C-alpha cells in the first residue's frame, strides 16, 4: 500500500523553463552583483556568459557522471567561475547568494496549476508528503516552497546540495526515506525526468514511479536507458490522487 509520496521540485511541483531571455537576465544580474561585491570580471556580457557556461558544463559533466553534488562555495570558484581568476575567498562568501540568484533567474519558475489543492487532498487522505530535489543551492528550494505557500505540506525536504548526492544516486533517496521513516515499497515518487527521477525510484524499488511531463523531460532524457519506464504517466498533478487511490484499492482487494 502506498502511504508516502515524494516529489521532485523543478518540472514537477512547478513549471520550469529557460530561454535566451532568461540567459540574458541572469548574465546581467550576476555581473551587477559581482561588481557590487568587488568581484568585477572586466568583460562584456558575451564573454562573461561563454566563460561561465563553460564552467557550468564542466561541473555538470562531473556532477552527473558521478551522481554527486558539491556545495556552492566549491562549485562557484572551482567550476562556474574558474576562468575568471577572481578572489576565491570573496567568491566563497557570496557563493550561496549567487546560487540562489541562478536558480530563480536562469530558470523561469511558477507553481503548476492546482498543486496546493492536490497536496491538501492528499494530506486529507492520510498520505505523508516529502520532496527530493537536485539543486546547487542550499536554500533556494526552501525559499521557493515558502513563496508558493506549500512548505508546510511536506514533512521533509531532501536536497542534493545538502546530502552531497544527486538523483538518481540511491543515497539521496535513502536519506529521504530515513527522514520520512518510510519503506520504499510503500512510497510513490513523482518526477518529470526518467534519467533522474524514474531511474532513481526504480533502483530503490519504490512502490510506484510516476512521471509528469515538463519542459525538462526531453532536455534531460536524451539517450536514457529504455529499460527504465514509469509505472504511470500523468499530465497534471491532480490526476495523482485518483491513480493512487485506485492502486491502493486494487491492492486491498488482492489481500482479501
N, C-alpha and C positions, 0 to 999 in steps of 0.2 A: 504494500500500500504506500502510495506517495503521501508524505506528510510535510515535506520540506521542499521549498522552491528557491533555487539560487539563480540570480540574474546576472548577465553581463550588463555593462553600463552603456557605453557609446555604441549606437546602432541597434540597441535592444530596448532599453527603457527610454532612450532619447534618439531622435533622428540626428544624424551627424553627417556632414559632408565638407568638402573643401574644393576651392577652385582658384582661378587666377586672382580674383578679388581678395579672397582671404589670405593668399600668399602675399599680396601687396600690403594688406593691412598689418599682418604680423611682422613683415620686414620693417615697416615704418615704426611700429610700436617698440620693437626690440631695439632698434637703433637709437630711438629717442631715450629709452630707459637707460641704455648703456652710456650714452653721452652724459646723462644726468648723474650717473654714478662714477664719473671719471674713468669710463671704460670705452671711450670712443675708438672706433676702428679705422677712421680716416679713409673710408672707401665709399663708393656710391652704392645705391640700392642693388644694382645688378651684381656687382662684385660681392657685396655682402651676402646676398641670397645664394650665389653659387658656392661660396666658401662654406656657408652654414649648411646648405643642402648636402654638400659632400661629406661633412662631418656626421650629419644625420644618417645618411646612407651607410656609412661605415659602422656607426653604432647599431643601426637596425640589423645589419648583417650579423654582427657579433651576437646581439641580444636574441634574435630569432633562431639562429643556428644552435645556440646553447640553451635556449628557453630560460634565460636568466635576465634579471633587471638590476642595474646599478642605481645608486642614489643620485639625486640631482646634482649634488656637489662633486660627484665624479663624472657624470655624463657631460655637463656643460664645458668644463675645462679640458677634459681628456678626449672628447669626441666632437660635440657640436661646434665648439669654438676653438678647436685645436689649431686651426690655420691662422688665427688672428694674433697670436703672440701677446695676449693680454695678461695682466697681473692675476696669477692663479688664486691668491688669497682673496682678492677683491671679488673675483668671479664666483668663488665658492660662497661668499657671504650673501650673494643675491641669486644664487642658482635656483632655489625653490620659487622665488618670485618670477624668474624667467620661465621656469617650467609651467607654472600656473598660467602665465600670460600666453604661452604657446598653446596650451590645451584649449583655451576659450577664445583664441583669436585665429589661429591657423584653422581650427575646426569650427564650423558653424554648428551650434547645438540648440536643440529645442526638444521639450518633452513630447513624446509620442501622444497621440490622441487617447484619452480615457485611461491613461496609466493610473492616475490616483484612484479612479473608481474601481479599476481591476484589482489593485492592491488592497483596497478596502474590502472588496468582496472576498478575496482570498483569505484575508485575516478573519473575516466573519465566519468563514467555513473551517477555521482552525488550522490553516497552514502556517508553518514557520517560514519566514522570508529572509533572504540574505543576498548579498552582492559579492561577486568575484570579478575584478576588473584589472586589465593590464593598463598601467599608466606610469609615466615617468615623472609624475608629480606626487608629492606626499599628501597634499591636502585638497587638490582641486576637486576630486570626486566628492569628498565630504561637503565642500562648499557648494557644489552644483546641486547635490541632493537637498541641501538646506534651501537653496534658492527655489527649487521646484516644489518645496513643501512636502517632500515624501521621505525625508530621512528617518522619521520615527516609525515607519512601517518595517524597517529592517533591523533584525536582531544583531547582525554582524555585517561589516563591510571589510572584505579582504582584498588588499591591493598588492600588485606585483612590486611596486616601489618600496613597500614596507617589508614584504616577505623575502624579496630577492629572487623570486621565481615567477616566470611568465607562463600564462596559459600557452600551450597545453601541458606544461610540466605537472606531473601528478602532485608535487608537494604543495602547490598553491591551493589545490582542491582539498588535499588532506588537512591543511591548516584551517580552511573554512569549515570542514566537517567537524573538526575538534571544537572549534569555537561555537558551532551550532549544536554540538552534541547530537549529531545526526549520523545515520548509517547510509552509505552510498546507495544501496538498493531501495531506500525509502525517499530518495531525492530525485527531483527533476532539475535539469539545468536548461536555461533558456538563453540562447545567444544567436548572433547573426552570422557567425563565420564557422565553417566546417573546420578550417585549419587550426583554430584556437579553441573554439567552444565545444563543438561536437566531438572532435577527436579527444579533447581533454576529458569530457564527461564519459565517453566510451571507454577510455583507458581505465577510468575509475569504477567502471561497471555501475554507473548511475541507473536508477530505475527508468529514467526517460531522458533522452537528449533531444531537445526541441529547438528548431531553427525558425527565426523570424528574419525575413529578407530586409536588407538595408543597402545603402549606397556602398558600404564597405564590403558587403558579401562577395561581390565579383572582384573587388580590388585585392582581397586577401586570399582568395581561394584558388587562384590560378595554379594548376598543376597539383592540386591536392589529391591525396590517395583516395581513389574511388571506392575503396573498401569501407570507408567511414561515411555513413549516411545517417541523417537524423531519423529518429523514430517517428517524428511528426513535424510538419511544417505549418506555421500559422502566418497569416498576413497582417493581423492586428492583434494587439495584446489581449483584448477581451475574449478572444477565441480560446485562450488558455484555460479559462475556468471550466467551460463545457468539456474540453478534452480531458482534463484531469479528473473531473467528476465521473465521466463515463468510464475512464480507465479504472478508477478505484471501484466503481460499481461492478464492472465485469470481473475484477479480481475477487471481490467479495462473493460473487456468485460461484466462482470456481472453488472457493473454500468451503462452501456449504455441503 
